[in-house]
Amino acid sequence: MLVIALVLLLALILGGAGFALHWLWIIAGIVLVVWLLGFLFRGVAEGGARSRWYRW
């Protein structure tokens, strides 16, 4: 009975971690798209001049 409970607990932990990691990948993709759009629109806002992508 203890082994079944441990296997069930392990399945719940791994299932929860997989669900959380799935959402973290989705959020990371959204952040990447927003960053790329900001990178592209910043170049347009500066008059189309070639600018550096870093600030230092």
PyMOL Python script that loads the backbone (N, CA, C, O; Angstrom):
from pymol import cmd

cmd.read_pdbstr("""\
ATOM      1  N   MET A   1       0.822  -1.198   0.000  1.00  0.00           N
ATOM      2  CA  MET A   1       0.000   0.000   0.000  1.00  0.00           C
ATOM      3  C   MET A   1       0.869   1.267   0.000  1.00  0.00           C
ATOM      4  O   MET A   1       0.537   2.247  -0.666  1.00  0.00           O
ATOM      5  N   LEU A   2       1.965   1.244   0.736  1.00  0.00           N
ATOM      6  CA  LEU A   2       2.866   2.399   0.799  1.00  0.00           C
ATOM      7  C   LEU A   2       3.521   2.651  -0.556  1.00  0.00           C
ATOM      8  O   LEU A   2       3.707   3.799  -0.958  1.00  0.00           O
ATOM      9  N   VAL A   3       3.869   1.572  -1.258  1.00  0.00           N
ATOM     10  CA  VAL A   3       4.502   1.710  -2.573  1.00  0.00           C
ATOM     11  C   VAL A   3       3.528   2.358  -3.558  1.00  0.00           C
ATOM     12  O   VAL A   3       3.926   3.215  -4.347  1.00  0.00           O
ATOM     13  N   ILE A   4       2.285   1.966  -3.521  1.00  0.00           N
ATOM     14  CA  ILE A   4       1.276   2.551  -4.416  1.00  0.00           C
ATOM     15  C   ILE A   4       1.102   4.039  -4.115  1.00  0.00           C
ATOM     16  O   ILE A   4       0.990   4.850  -5.035  1.00  0.00           O
ATOM     17  N   ALA A   5       1.079   4.398  -2.833  1.00  0.00           N
ATOM     18  CA  ALA A   5       0.948   5.803  -2.452  1.00  0.00           C
ATOM     19  C   ALA A   5       2.158   6.611  -2.911  1.00  0.00           C
ATOM     20  O   ALA A   5       2.004   7.743  -3.370  1.00  0.00           O
ATOM     21  N   LEU A   6       3.362   6.043  -2.793  1.00  0.00           N
ATOM     22  CA  LEU A   6       4.574   6.742  -3.247  1.00  0.00           C
ATOM     23  C   LEU A   6       4.583   6.912  -4.766  1.00  0.00           C
ATOM     24  O   LEU A   6       4.969   7.966  -5.271  1.00  0.00           O
ATOM     25  N   VAL A   7       4.162   5.887  -5.484  1.00  0.00           N
ATOM     26  CA  VAL A   7       4.102   5.990  -6.950  1.00  0.00           C
ATOM     27  C   VAL A   7       3.073   7.037  -7.358  1.00  0.00           C
ATOM     28  O   VAL A   7       3.322   7.815  -8.279  1.00  0.00           O
ATOM     29  N   LEU A   8       1.930   7.072  -6.694  1.00  0.00           N
ATOM     30  CA  LEU A   8       0.915   8.073  -6.987  1.00  0.00           C
ATOM     31  C   LEU A   8       1.420   9.483  -6.679  1.00  0.00           C
ATOM     32  O   LEU A   8       1.182  10.415  -7.447  1.00  0.00           O
ATOM     33  N   LEU A   9       2.113   9.632  -5.561  1.00  0.00           N
ATOM     34  CA  LEU A   9       2.681  10.933  -5.203  1.00  0.00           C
ATOM     35  C   LEU A   9       3.727  11.366  -6.229  1.00  0.00           C
ATOM     36  O   LEU A   9       3.765  12.532  -6.621  1.00  0.00           O
ATOM     37  N   LEU A  10       4.568  10.441  -6.659  1.00  0.00           N
ATOM     38  CA  LEU A  10       5.571  10.752  -7.679  1.00  0.00           C
ATOM     39  C   LEU A  10       4.908  11.150  -8.993  1.00  0.00           C
ATOM     40  O   LEU A  10       5.359  12.084  -9.656  1.00  0.00           O
ATOM     41  N   ALA A  11       3.844  10.452  -9.375  1.00  0.00           N
ATOM     42  CA  ALA A  11       3.128  10.790 -10.606  1.00  0.00           C
ATOM     43  C   ALA A  11       2.500  12.183 -10.501  1.00  0.00           C
ATOM     44  O   ALA A  11       2.517  12.936 -11.474  1.00  0.00           O
ATOM     45  N   LEU A  12       1.953  12.533  -9.349  1.00  0.00           N
ATOM     46  CA  LEU A  12       1.377  13.866  -9.170  1.00  0.00           C
ATOM     47  C   LEU A  12       2.441  14.954  -9.229  1.00  0.00           C
ATOM     48  O   LEU A  12       2.225  16.003  -9.835  1.00  0.00           O
ATOM     49  N   ILE A  13       3.586  14.710  -8.602  1.00  0.00           N
ATOM     50  CA  ILE A  13       4.673  15.702  -8.624  1.00  0.00           C
ATOM     51  C   ILE A  13       5.189  15.900 -10.041  1.00  0.00           C
ATOM     52  O   ILE A  13       5.353  17.034 -10.491  1.00  0.00           O
ATOM     53  N   LEU A  14       5.446  14.800 -10.748  1.00  0.00           N
ATOM     54  CA  LEU A  14       5.967  14.916 -12.119  1.00  0.00           C
ATOM     55  C   LEU A  14       4.930  15.522 -13.064  1.00  0.00           C
ATOM     56  O   LEU A  14       5.281  16.285 -13.964  1.00  0.00           O
ATOM     57  N   GLY A  15       3.675  15.191 -12.863  1.00  0.00           N
ATOM     58  CA  GLY A  15       2.619  15.788 -13.691  1.00  0.00           C
ATOM     59  C   GLY A  15       2.500  17.283 -13.448  1.00  0.00           C
ATOM     60  O   GLY A  15       2.336  18.060 -14.389  1.00  0.00           O
ATOM     61  N   GLY A  16       2.584  17.684 -12.192  1.00  0.00           N
ATOM     62  CA  GLY A  16       2.530  19.115 -11.869  1.00  0.00           C
ATOM     63  C   GLY A  16       3.728  19.865 -12.418  1.00  0.00           C
ATOM     64  O   GLY A  16       3.592  20.983 -12.916  1.00  0.00           O
ATOM     65  N   ALA A  17       4.914  19.249 -12.327  1.00  0.00           N
ATOM     66  CA  ALA A  17       6.120  19.888 -12.863  1.00  0.00           C
ATOM     67  C   ALA A  17       6.029  20.016 -14.380  1.00  0.00           C
ATOM     68  O   ALA A  17       6.439  21.034 -14.938  1.00  0.00           O
ATOM     69  N   GLY A  18       5.501  19.004 -15.047  1.00  0.00           N
ATOM     70  CA  GLY A  18       5.354  19.079 -16.502  1.00  0.00           C
ATOM     71  C   GLY A  18       4.380  20.168 -16.909  1.00  0.00           C
ATOM     72  O   GLY A  18       4.607  20.869 -17.895  1.00  0.00           O
ATOM     73  N   PHE A  19       3.301  20.314 -16.161  1.00  0.00           N
ATOM     74  CA  PHE A  19       2.328  21.368 -16.439  1.00  0.00           C
ATOM     75  C   PHE A  19       2.963  22.742 -16.248  1.00  0.00           C
ATOM     76  O   PHE A  19       2.779  23.633 -17.076  1.00  0.00           O
ATOM     77  N   ALA A  20       3.714  22.915 -15.153  1.00  0.00           N
ATOM     78  CA  ALA A  20       4.370  24.200 -14.873  1.00  0.00           C
ATOM     79  C   ALA A  20       5.431  24.512 -15.924  1.00  0.00           C
ATOM     80  O   ALA A  20       5.532  25.650 -16.383  1.00  0.00           O
ATOM     81  N   LEU A  21       6.221  23.513 -16.308  1.00  0.00           N
ATOM     82  CA  LEU A  21       7.267  23.747 -17.306  1.00  0.00           C
ATOM     83  C   LEU A  21       6.667  24.074 -18.673  1.00  0.00           C
ATOM     84  O   LEU A  21       7.233  24.867 -19.426  1.00  0.00           O
ATOM     85  N   HIS A  22       5.543  23.476 -18.988  1.00  0.00           N
ATOM     86  CA  HIS A  22       4.870  23.786 -20.246  1.00  0.00           C
ATOM     87  C   HIS A  22       4.493  25.269 -20.288  1.00  0.00           C
ATOM     88  O   HIS A  22       4.726  25.949 -21.288  1.00  0.00           O
ATOM     89  N   TRP A  23       3.921  25.752 -19.216  1.00  0.00           N
ATOM     90  CA  TRP A  23       3.539  27.161 -19.167  1.00  0.00           C
ATOM     91  C   TRP A  23       4.743  28.081 -19.143  1.00  0.00           C
ATOM     92  O   TRP A  23       4.674  29.184 -19.686  1.00  0.00           O
ATOM     93  N   LEU A  24       5.847  27.668 -18.531  1.00  0.00           N
ATOM     94  CA  LEU A  24       7.060  28.489 -18.546  1.00  0.00           C
ATOM     95  C   LEU A  24       7.616  28.622 -19.964  1.00  0.00           C
ATOM     96  O   LEU A  24       8.119  29.684 -20.331  1.00  0.00           O
ATOM     97  N   TRP A  25       7.531  27.561 -20.760  1.00  0.00           N
ATOM     98  CA  TRP A  25       7.971  27.650 -22.152  1.00  0.00           C
ATOM     99  C   TRP A  25       7.090  28.596 -22.955  1.00  0.00           C
ATOM    100  O   TRP A  25       7.585  29.340 -23.801  1.00  0.00           O
ATOM    101  N   ILE A  26       5.789  28.570 -22.694  1.00  0.00           N
ATOM    102  CA  ILE A  26       4.878  29.478 -23.392  1.00  0.00           C
ATOM    103  C   ILE A  26       5.191  30.930 -23.014  1.00  0.00           C
ATOM    104  O   ILE A  26       5.241  31.801 -23.882  1.00  0.00           O
ATOM    105  N   ILE A  27       5.399  31.185 -21.731  1.00  0.00           N
ATOM    106  CA  ILE A  27       5.727  32.544 -21.283  1.00  0.00           C
ATOM    107  C   ILE A  27       7.059  32.989 -21.865  1.00  0.00           C
ATOM    108  O   ILE A  27       7.194  34.145 -22.267  1.00  0.00           O
ATOM    109  N   ALA A  28       8.047  32.099 -21.921  1.00  0.00           N
ATOM    110  CA  ALA A  28       9.340  32.442 -22.509  1.00  0.00           C
ATOM    111  C   ALA A  28       9.192  32.790 -23.992  1.00  0.00           C
ATOM    112  O   ALA A  28       9.857  33.707 -24.476  1.00  0.00           O
ATOM    113  N   GLY A  29       8.347  32.086 -24.705  1.00  0.00           N
ATOM    114  CA  GLY A  29       8.103  32.401 -26.114  1.00  0.00           C
ATOM    115  C   GLY A  29       7.449  33.761 -26.293  1.00  0.00           C
ATOM    116  O   GLY A  29       7.801  34.505 -27.209  1.00  0.00           O
ATOM    117  N   ILE A  30       6.501  34.089 -25.425  1.00  0.00           N
ATOM    118  CA  ILE A  30       5.840  35.400 -25.498  1.00  0.00           C
ATOM    119  C   ILE A  30       6.837  36.515 -25.214  1.00  0.00           C
ATOM    120  O   ILE A  30       6.844  37.536 -25.902  1.00  0.00           O
ATOM    121  N   VAL A  31       7.683  36.321 -24.197  1.00  0.00           N
ATOM    122  CA  VAL A  31       8.697  37.333 -23.873  1.00  0.00           C
ATOM    123  C   VAL A  31       9.668  37.507 -25.036  1.00  0.00           C
ATOM    124  O   VAL A  31      10.073  38.631 -25.333  1.00  0.00           O
ATOM    125  N   LEU A  32      10.044  36.425 -25.693  1.00  0.00           N
ATOM    126  CA  LEU A  32      10.943  36.521 -26.842  1.00  0.00           C
ATOM    127  C   LEU A  32      10.311  37.318 -27.976  1.00  0.00           C
ATOM    128  O   LEU A  32      10.980  38.147 -28.592  1.00  0.00           O
ATOM    129  N   VAL A  33       9.038  37.081 -28.259  1.00  0.00           N
ATOM    130  CA  VAL A  33       8.349  37.812 -29.319  1.00  0.00           C
ATOM    131  C   VAL A  33       8.261  39.296 -28.966  1.00  0.00           C
ATOM    132  O   VAL A  33       8.498  40.146 -29.825  1.00  0.00           O
ATOM    133  N   VAL A  34       7.924  39.620 -27.718  1.00  0.00           N
ATOM    134  CA  VAL A  34       7.837  41.024 -27.302  1.00  0.00           C
ATOM    135  C   VAL A  34       9.202  41.690 -27.401  1.00  0.00           C
ATOM    136  O   VAL A  34       9.296  42.837 -27.840  1.00  0.00           O
ATOM    137  N   TRP A  35      10.262  40.992 -27.002  1.00  0.00           N
ATOM    138  CA  TRP A  35      11.612  41.546 -27.096  1.00  0.00           C
ATOM    139  C   TRP A  35      12.002  41.810 -28.547  1.00  0.00           C
ATOM    140  O   TRP A  35      12.575  42.855 -28.854  1.00  0.00           O
ATOM    141  N   LEU A  36      11.695  40.872 -29.440  1.00  0.00           N
ATOM    142  CA  LEU A  36      12.017  41.059 -30.853  1.00  0.00           C
ATOM    143  C   LEU A  36      11.231  42.222 -31.455  1.00  0.00           C
ATOM    144  O   LEU A  36      11.776  43.001 -32.236  1.00  0.00           O
ATOM    145  N   LEU A  37       9.954  42.341 -31.094  1.00  0.00           N
ATOM    146  CA  LEU A  37       9.165  43.466 -31.597  1.00  0.00           C
ATOM    147  C   LEU A  37       9.719  44.794 -31.087  1.00  0.00           C
ATOM    148  O   LEU A  37       9.795  45.762 -31.844  1.00  0.00           O
ATOM    149  N   GLY A  38      10.103  44.851 -29.824  1.00  0.00           N
ATOM    150  CA  GLY A  38      10.710  46.066 -29.283  1.00  0.00           C
ATOM    151  C   GLY A  38      12.020  46.389 -29.975  1.00  0.00           C
ATOM    152  O   GLY A  38      12.319  47.555 -30.229  1.00  0.00           O
ATOM    153  N   PHE A  39      12.799  45.370 -30.280  1.00  0.00           N
ATOM    154  CA  PHE A  39      14.057  45.554 -30.984  1.00  0.00           C
ATOM    155  C   PHE A  39      13.818  46.127 -32.378  1.00  0.00           C
ATOM    156  O   PHE A  39      14.548  47.020 -32.810  1.00  0.00           O
ATOM    157  N   LEU A  40      12.802  45.623 -33.090  1.00  0.00           N
ATOM    158  CA  LEU A  40      12.521  46.096 -34.441  1.00  0.00           C
ATOM    159  C   LEU A  40      11.907  47.489 -34.431  1.00  0.00           C
ATOM    160  O   LEU A  40      12.297  48.336 -35.234  1.00  0.00           O
ATOM    161  N   PHE A  41      10.951  47.743 -33.535  1.00  0.00           N
ATOM    162  CA  PHE A  41      10.283  49.034 -33.514  1.00  0.00           C
ATOM    163  C   PHE A  41      11.180  50.139 -32.984  1.00  0.00           C
ATOM    164  O   PHE A  41      10.966  51.306 -33.312  1.00  0.00           O
ATOM    165  N   ARG A  42      12.182  49.806 -32.171  1.00  0.00           N
ATOM    166  CA  ARG A  42      13.100  50.834 -31.694  1.00  0.00           C
ATOM    167  C   ARG A  42      13.916  51.392 -32.854  1.00  0.00           C
ATOM    168  O   ARG A  42      14.201  52.588 -32.902  1.00  0.00           O
ATOM    169  N   GLY A  43      14.288  50.522 -33.784  1.00  0.00           N
ATOM    170  CA  GLY A  43      15.029  50.981 -34.957  1.00  0.00           C
ATOM    171  C   GLY A  43      14.186  51.879 -35.837  1.00  0.00           C
ATOM    172  O   GLY A  43      14.714  52.819 -36.431  1.00  0.00           O
ATOM    173  N   VAL A  44      12.897  51.621 -35.940  1.00  0.00           N
ATOM    174  CA  VAL A  44      11.989  52.459 -36.726  1.00  0.00           C
ATOM    175  C   VAL A  44      11.787  53.798 -36.019  1.00  0.00           C
ATOM    176  O   VAL A  44      11.741  54.841 -36.672  1.00  0.00           O
ATOM    177  N   ALA A  45      11.667  53.778 -34.695  1.00  0.00           N
ATOM    178  CA  ALA A  45      11.418  55.006 -33.931  1.00  0.00           C
ATOM    179  C   ALA A  45      12.614  55.940 -33.962  1.00  0.00           C
ATOM    180  O   ALA A  45      12.458  57.147 -33.779  1.00  0.00           O
ATOM    181  N   GLU A  46      13.810  55.399 -34.193  1.00  0.00           N
ATOM    182  CA  GLU A  46      15.006  56.241 -34.225  1.00  0.00           C
ATOM    183  C   GLU A  46      15.267  56.786 -35.627  1.00  0.00           C
ATOM    184  O   GLU A  46      16.376  57.236 -35.914  1.00  0.00           O
ATOM    185  N   GLY A  47      14.305  56.754 -36.467  1.00  0.00           N
ATOM    186  CA  GLY A  47      14.458  57.335 -37.796  1.00  0.00           C
ATOM    187  C   GLY A  47      15.065  56.381 -38.804  1.00  0.00           C
ATOM    188  O   GLY A  47      15.493  56.816 -39.873  1.00  0.00           O
ATOM    189  N   GLY A  48      15.116  55.133 -38.507  1.00  0.00           N
ATOM    190  CA  GLY A  48      15.657  54.164 -39.448  1.00  0.00           C
ATOM    191  C   GLY A  48      17.167  54.139 -39.497  1.00  0.00           C
ATOM    192  O   GLY A  48      17.747  53.402 -40.294  1.00  0.00           O
ATOM    193  N   ALA A  49      17.821  54.934 -38.656  1.00  0.00           N
ATOM    194  CA  ALA A  49      19.280  54.948 -38.645  1.00  0.00           C
ATOM    195  C   ALA A  49      19.787  53.629 -38.067  1.00  0.00           C
ATOM    196  O   ALA A  49      19.155  53.017 -37.206  1.00  0.00           O
ATOM    197  N   ARG A  50      20.927  53.222 -38.560  1.00  0.00           N
ATOM    198  CA  ARG A  50      21.496  51.975 -38.039  1.00  0.00           C
ATOM    199  C   ARG A  50      22.023  52.238 -36.635  1.00  0.00           C
ATOM    200  O   ARG A  50      22.892  53.086 -36.430  1.00  0.00           O
ATOM    201  N   SER A  51      21.489  51.506 -35.686  1.00  0.00           N
ATOM    202  CA  SER A  51      21.892  51.714 -34.303  1.00  0.00           C
ATOM    203  C   SER A  51      22.375  50.418 -33.686  1.00  0.00           C
ATOM    204  O   SER A  51      22.110  49.327 -34.191  1.00  0.00           O
ATOM    205  N   ARG A  52      23.078  50.560 -32.601  1.00  0.00           N
ATOM    206  CA  ARG A  52      23.556  49.371 -31.897  1.00  0.00           C
ATOM    207  C   ARG A  52      22.415  48.742 -31.144  1.00  0.00           C
ATOM    208  O   ARG A  52      21.500  49.438 -30.704  1.00  0.00           O
ATOM    209  N   TRP A  53      22.454  47.425 -30.985  1.00  0.00           N
ATOM    210  CA  TRP A  53      21.391  46.715 -30.283  1.00  0.00           C
ATOM    211  C   TRP A  53      21.653  46.686 -28.784  1.00  0.00           C
ATOM    212  O   TRP A  53      20.810  46.229 -28.012  1.00  0.00           O
ATOM    213  N   TYR A  54      22.814  47.171 -28.371  1.00  0.00           N
ATOM    214  CA  TYR A  54      23.104  47.220 -26.942  1.00  0.00           C
ATOM    215  C   TYR A  54      23.233  48.675 -26.519  1.00  0.00           C
ATOM    216  O   TYR A  54      23.401  49.552 -27.366  1.00  0.00           O
ATOM    217  N   ARG A  55      23.156  48.942 -25.220  1.00  0.00           N
ATOM    218  CA  ARG A  55      23.129  50.315 -24.740  1.00  0.00           C
ATOM    219  C   ARG A  55      24.450  50.778 -24.190  1.00  0.00           C
ATOM    220  O   ARG A  55      24.595  51.972 -23.928  1.00  0.00           O
ATOM    221  N   TRP A  56      25.418  49.921 -23.996  1.00  0.00           N
ATOM    222  CA  TRP A  56      26.687  50.357 -23.451  1.00  0.00           C
ATOM    223  C   TRP A  56      27.620  50.495 -24.583  1.00  0.00           C
ATOM    224  O   TRP A  56      28.780  50.858 -24.386  1.00  0.00           O
TER     225      TRP A  56
END
""", "prot")
cmd.dss("prot")
cmd.show_as("cartoon", "prot")
cmd.util.cbc("prot")
cmd.orient("prot")
